[in-house]
Amino acid sequence: MAKKSRKIEELLAEEGAAAENYEVPDHLPEHVQVSRPNLGRATVVSVRLSPEEHARLQRAANEANLPVSTLIRVWP
């Protein structure tokens, strides 16, 4: 169990570092405004997706050159 816990901690550290080092792409769709932190957003919505739904959402975000969360916020 300690081995799994260590791997999880390492993964979380890697993902945290990646998030801190994320750079906004040079080209974003005109309707997208980048803002951090999200001071005006106080509501969190949690949604369960099937693996297929998540994959479709991730592909759409990749095609739009956006993070998934940004794609969701600007979805028409």
N, C-alpha and C positions, 0 to 999 in steps of 0.2 A: 504493500500500500504506500509506503514512503517513497518508493521509486516512482509510482504514478503521480503522487503529489508533487515531487520534484519536477517531473516533466511538465505538469500543468503550470507550475510556477515559472518555469523557463519559458513556456509558450506565452504566458501572460506578459512576462517581461519583454519578450520579443515583439509582441503585438503592440504593447504600450509604446515601445520605442519607435516602432513603425508609424504609429498614429502621431506621435510628437514630431516626427521628421517628415510628415506628409506635406507635399508641396502642391498647391492648386495648379492644375494644368494651365498652360499658356492660353489655350482656346476653350472657352465655354460657350454654350448657347447664349444668345443675347438676353433671353428672359431670366437667366440664372444670376442671382446676386449672392456672392459669397459673403457670409458673415459669421464671425466667431467672437465671442460666445453667443449662443442663442438666448439672449436675455428676454426676448419677448415671447418665447415658447415655454409655457409652463405645463403643458399637458403631454404625458407620455402615453402612447398607444402600443400595446403589445399584441402582436398577431401571430398565430401559429400558421406556418406555411408547410406544405408538403415539400419534399426535396425537389420535385419537379417545378413547383411554383417558385421556390427560392432560386433555382437555376435560371428560370426565365427572367426573373427580376434582376439577377446578377448580370445576365447577358445584356439586358436592356440598358443597365447602368454602364456597363463596359462600352457598349456602342455609343452611348451619349457622352462618354468620357467623364462620368460623374460617379461619386460614391453612391451607394444604394440609398442611404438616408436622404441625400439631396434629391435624387430622382423621385423618391416618394413625396417629398415636400412640394416639388414643382409639378407633379403629375397633373395634367389637365382634368 
